[in-house]
């Protein structure tokens, strides 16, 4: 700690910070542009100038850049000094010389860091009356709009895109006053994290193109605290709504998870909520006709069809804990399925079991950045857990930070640290069947089959303990295993990452064995173990329990209730057809018109994450709650969208003839916690509906929200009473509390006086870039559950295939593999054509060329797709495009036939 003196007052600060970060953490406002908590300091904009004095007696002082000055003990500075204030105002005036006068039409208006800082400096007059410099804008793809004339050359965009996110196709060109930030030519930004440019840029150079199509000001949107549904990482988001549509997804800061950044899948992939073809009212399917019915009629039909019947309930890892639990209560424990296949469920349950093992620690995403050696077994993280991939990329920089610390250089000095580090990186080893987007930071890569990767993982575990390796691996593999083991043992904090994406349990077992063999230091696990699971609530379903689909369909049943699950994405179509043919009573609750919905006799229109509340559990075991963003019936009284648990509660009540007493969300949460001990911690995820701040609910809308009467003008010129949310402490209006509070889980958006841009999160943090004042949202369930004894795992036997044998290996794609992402229209241009991947060696062996079509027969299913010839893929393996091709079994060998005619050769 250090004592600094600011304008005659004494403050205790972290002596390792710079003055700008220290002052902002104290709540003292200093304007800035080029600095960012995640990017460090480069001192390029000169906007954060303060007056520094040599001591208490110095009256003259000198101007310094606070972002480049350490907050050492007995530092004397003045923010309010006249010379410092005049200098900062001059800098803003200079930056605004060529900036267009387009705030009223700029999409960043009201959300703009430049506006905030201009007001903060007191600059309100333009003296420049000559021709402004202009630039030509670029087309950067479907996500990001480009308006280069608004640039103030802060360099944040390229520092984020290239240095932080590892992108290579955006840079800075030109010199002096004519620098240009963009690509060499028009084209789609290639990085999976490009959307963060929208929030990193302090002006309107990079804006959200998906928002442009349905644009409105930030203050005219209604928000709610929410959780990204795209994968199992559990990133926090702030969805914004207007006119009953999701207009924009913004990052919601969680200091333990996503911090300031989202992947493009999370930021742009929620357009499925606005689809016109989704069920918005209950439906009856009768003889190829679809009838829209009232809520009461739909419930009467559902109750009549289920009463006295043996009902099979199929849940879903994309549905909330509450909805899955309500289904289990309706059908009974013995008739409840998780909605996962047997293979997937076993994998997720194994991951949950390993996370509860004595001697294993699973870090959160922020902690991943602190590890100084990383081994990835089988996961192509950029495609399956992109936000974790971004964290791993930061961990590779720890070598450079260590080298800088040895030279007494602070880690926040971005350019000196980069010069000291040069190309030095912390070791990252990647073992996958395909080349990954993290190749540029990898010290070593192995492209191999899932079985070979698992066996190599066990060889690394043996090498750590100086034990004999399994004798069926090559000498080269043994040398590699010894080197990886040496690096992991030498590291202060090694991290092992694996997961379920390759459908090989031995991969996770090998990862766990490596972590256990690395031992503990001072009673704490030396190594971290992080396991990726498929969907937003896969881990929650593993803790709740239930049957896999195959076992469920093997039972006898009279009726089926499916909750938010497209069965055709789980099992081959013929298996689903056979299973559904056993009954005529098929009730499906969903918010999308899936193939499963089309097979239903009764469709109940379920709420998406934007229209309902619920709890989900991330791969870390972090239980988090998302809240309803808007009430769709407010704009159209004919809409009947309800959370799945509400539909199921009403059916349960009708069948039992007595109320289940689930009036509000809190009732369901308490029931889950009482009947599923592993989920007891969800009671503490967020305050109950009675929570108030100064007697007020939390406002979903900013103070300046306008136009409520006009929004409903086609319905009535009279503004009705705002909907009342009985399920949470949030209000559907701007009448309520806005600002920091005791519960971080209930912050719907970030705003503070004078801070309208995303940089306003600094007002909610214990220290800038740190954690939220009230603690980061979520409860880590595995930390509360009893530990299981550690056990040893055995390496799998090698697969003894011959030269004529081929197998499928899953190939995931960030935009194509998610069930909901592919239903988002803006994603269509980013989704590749469905194709099988084969290596060059296998292409020659099969005598197949790029674009030529082949037919793969797996079990009873045949798939005909073109071939994509790639440089790296295990010998004898064909890459199966997950999400883009019909579901097949990936466990057995396959038969391949090549079409005679080549396409696109």
Buried (B, 14 or more C-beta within 10 A) or exposed (E): EBBBBBEEEEBEBEBBBBBBBBBBBBEBBBBBBBBBBBBBBBBBBBBBBBBBBEEEEEEEBEBBBBBBBBBEEEBBBBBEBEBBBEBBBBBBBBBBBBBBEBBEEBBBBBBBBBBBBBBBBEBEEEEEEEEEEEBEBBBBBBBBBBBBBBBBBBBBBBBBBBBBBBBEBBBBEEEEEEBBBBBEEEEBBEBBBBBBBBBBBBBBBBBBBBBEEEEBBBBBBBBBBBBBBBBBBBBBBBBBBBEBBBBBBBBBBBBBBBBBBBBBBBBBBBBBBBBEEBBBBBBBBEEEEEEBBEBEEBBEBBBEBBBEBBBBBBBBBBBBBBBBBBBBBBBEEEBBBBBBBBBBBBBBBBBBBBBBBEBBBBBBBBBBBBBBBBBBBBBBBBBBBBBBBBBBBBBBBBBBBBBBEEEEBBBBBBBBBBEBBEEEBBBBBBBBBBBBBBEEBBBBBBBBBBBBBBBBBBBBBBBBBEEEBBEEBEEEBBEBBBBBBEBBBEBEBBBBBBBBBBBBBBBBBBBBBBBBBBEEEEEEBBBBBBBBBBBBBBBBBBBBBBBBBBEBBEEEBBBBBBBBBBBBBBBBBEBBEEBBEBBEBBBBBBBBBBEBBEBBBBBBBBBBBBBBBBBBBBBBBBBBBBBBBBBBBBBBEEBBBBBBBBBBBBBBBBBEEEEBEBEBBBBBBBBBBEBBEBBBBBBEBBBBBEBBBEEEBBBBBBEEBBEBEEBBEEEEEEEEEBBEBEBBBBBBBBEBBBBBBEBBBBBBBBBBEEBBBBBBBBBBBEBBBBBBBBBBBBBBBBEEBEEEEBEEBEBBEBBEBEEEEBBBBBBBBBBBBBBBBBBBEBBEEBBEEBBBBBBEEBBEBBEBBBBBBBBBBBBEBBBEBBBBBBEBBBBBBBBBBBBBBBBBBBEEBBEBEBBEEBEEE
